[in-house]
Amino acid sequence: MRFAIPPNSEGREHDERDSGQEEVNVIVAGSGWYRIDGEDVPVRVGPFLRFDPETTHFFGRCANLRRDEPVGGLDLRSSLDA
């Protein structure tokens, strides 16, 4: 699934406990940070981030970014039972 974080906004904090799915995200446009289990981790285009179902996370924008440009990424999910 492709996602876009509009300018001047951030994603919602969540985990995948209910679905039991692991999640892999990759940023394909822009940059910002992920809050992963309470820790802010800067991200840019390229690296993959893998989250266990229990990992709480969300994407945010850095204050020094051009806030008129959206950030885009891909969200891949898979059940650990598959």
NUBAMAR-741075 format. One record per residue (C-alpha): residue in three letters; y negated, x, z. Coordinates in nm, 2 decimals. Each point is the difference from the previous one (the first is absolute). Layout:
BEGIN
{residuo:ala	yy:Y	xx:X	zz:Z}
...
% end
This chain:
BEGIN
{residuo:met	yy:0.00	xx:0.00	zz:0.00}
{residuo:arg	yy:-0.34	xx:0.13	zz:-0.08}
{residuo:phe	yy:-0.28	xx:-0.04	zz:0.25}
{residuo:ala	yy:-0.38	xx:0.04	zz:-0.01}
{residuo:ile	yy:-0.23	xx:0.04	zz:0.30}
{residuo:pro	yy:-0.34	xx:-0.14	zz:-0.10}
{residuo:pro	yy:-0.32	xx:0.19	zz:0.08}
{residuo:asn	yy:-0.12	xx:-0.03	zz:0.36}
{residuo:ser	yy:0.33	xx:-0.12	zz:0.14}
{residuo:glu	yy:0.34	xx:0.12	zz:0.13}
{residuo:gly	yy:0.36	xx:-0.12	zz:0.01}
{residuo:arg	yy:0.16	xx:-0.19	zz:0.28}
{residuo:glu	yy:0.20	xx:0.16	zz:0.27}
{residuo:his	yy:0.37	xx:-0.08	zz:-0.03}
{residuo:asp	yy:0.36	xx:0.11	zz:0.02}
{residuo:glu	yy:0.32	xx:-0.12	zz:-0.17}
{residuo:arg	yy:0.21	xx:-0.08	zz:0.32}
{residuo:asp	yy:0.06	xx:-0.36	zz:-0.11}
{residuo:ser	yy:0.11	xx:0.09	zz:-0.35}
{residuo:gly	yy:0.19	xx:0.32	zz:0.10}
{residuo:gln	yy:-0.15	xx:0.17	zz:-0.31}
{residuo:glu	yy:-0.11	xx:0.36	zz:-0.03}
{residuo:glu	yy:-0.33	xx:0.04	zz:-0.19}
{residuo:val	yy:-0.12	xx:0.28	zz:-0.23}
{residuo:asn	yy:-0.37	xx:0.01	zz:-0.10}
{residuo:val	yy:-0.17	xx:0.23	zz:-0.25}
{residuo:ile	yy:-0.38	xx:0.00	zz:-0.07}
{residuo:val	yy:-0.07	xx:0.00	zz:-0.37}
{residuo:ala	yy:-0.38	xx:-0.03	zz:0.01}
{residuo:gly	yy:-0.26	xx:0.10	zz:0.26}
{residuo:ser	yy:0.06	xx:0.13	zz:0.35}
{residuo:gly	yy:-0.03	xx:-0.10	zz:0.36}
{residuo:trp	yy:0.23	xx:0.01	zz:0.31}
{residuo:tyr	yy:0.30	xx:-0.18	zz:0.14}
{residuo:arg	yy:0.03	xx:-0.08	zz:0.37}
{residuo:ile	yy:0.36	xx:0.07	zz:0.07}
{residuo:asp	yy:0.12	xx:-0.09	zz:0.35}
{residuo:gly	yy:-0.36	xx:0.05	zz:0.12}
{residuo:glu	yy:-0.06	xx:0.33	zz:-0.17}
{residuo:asp	yy:-0.25	xx:0.03	zz:-0.29}
{residuo:val	yy:0.14	xx:0.19	zz:-0.30}
{residuo:pro	yy:-0.22	xx:0.09	zz:-0.30}
{residuo:val	yy:0.14	xx:-0.09	zz:-0.34}
{residuo:arg	yy:-0.09	xx:0.07	zz:-0.36}
{residuo:val	yy:0.16	xx:-0.07	zz:-0.34}
{residuo:gly	yy:0.36	xx:0.13	zz:-0.02}
{residuo:pro	yy:0.20	xx:0.04	zz:0.32}
{residuo:phe	yy:0.26	xx:-0.26	zz:0.10}
{residuo:leu	yy:0.00	xx:-0.15	zz:0.35}
{residuo:arg	yy:0.33	xx:-0.15	zz:0.13}
{residuo:phe	yy:0.00	xx:-0.24	zz:0.29}
{residuo:asp	yy:0.30	xx:-0.11	zz:0.21}
{residuo:pro	yy:0.01	xx:-0.38	zz:0.06}
{residuo:glu	yy:-0.13	xx:0.06	zz:0.36}
{residuo:thr	yy:-0.30	xx:0.21	zz:-0.10}
{residuo:thr	yy:-0.33	xx:-0.17	zz:0.04}
{residuo:his	yy:-0.25	xx:0.09	zz:-0.27}
{residuo:phe	yy:-0.30	xx:-0.10	zz:-0.21}
{residuo:phe	yy:-0.23	xx:0.16	zz:-0.26}
{residuo:gly	yy:-0.38	xx:0.06	zz:0.06}
{residuo:arg	yy:-0.30	xx:0.15	zz:-0.18}
{residuo:cys	yy:-0.17	xx:0.32	zz:0.10}
{residuo:ala	yy:-0.37	xx:-0.03	zz:0.08}
{residuo:asn	yy:-0.09	xx:0.28	zz:-0.25}
{residuo:leu	yy:0.16	xx:-0.16	zz:-0.30}
{residuo:arg	yy:-0.17	xx:-0.20	zz:-0.28}
{residuo:arg	yy:0.05	xx:-0.34	zz:0.16}
{residuo:asp	yy:-0.08	xx:-0.18	zz:-0.32}
{residuo:glu	yy:0.33	xx:0.12	zz:-0.15}
{residuo:pro	yy:0.34	xx:-0.17	zz:0.08}
{residuo:val	yy:0.30	xx:0.20	zz:0.12}
{residuo:gly	yy:0.33	xx:-0.08	zz:-0.18}
{residuo:gly	yy:0.36	xx:0.07	zz:0.08}
{residuo:leu	yy:0.36	xx:-0.09	zz:-0.04}
{residuo:asp	yy:0.21	xx:-0.16	zz:0.28}
{residuo:leu	yy:0.38	xx:0.04	zz:-0.04}
{residuo:arg	yy:0.24	xx:-0.17	zz:0.24}
{residuo:ser	yy:0.37	xx:0.02	zz:0.06}
{residuo:ser	yy:0.23	xx:-0.14	zz:0.26}
{residuo:leu	yy:0.18	xx:0.26	zz:0.20}
{residuo:asp	yy:0.31	xx:-0.21	zz:-0.01}
{residuo:ala	yy:0.02	xx:0.01	zz:-0.39}
% end
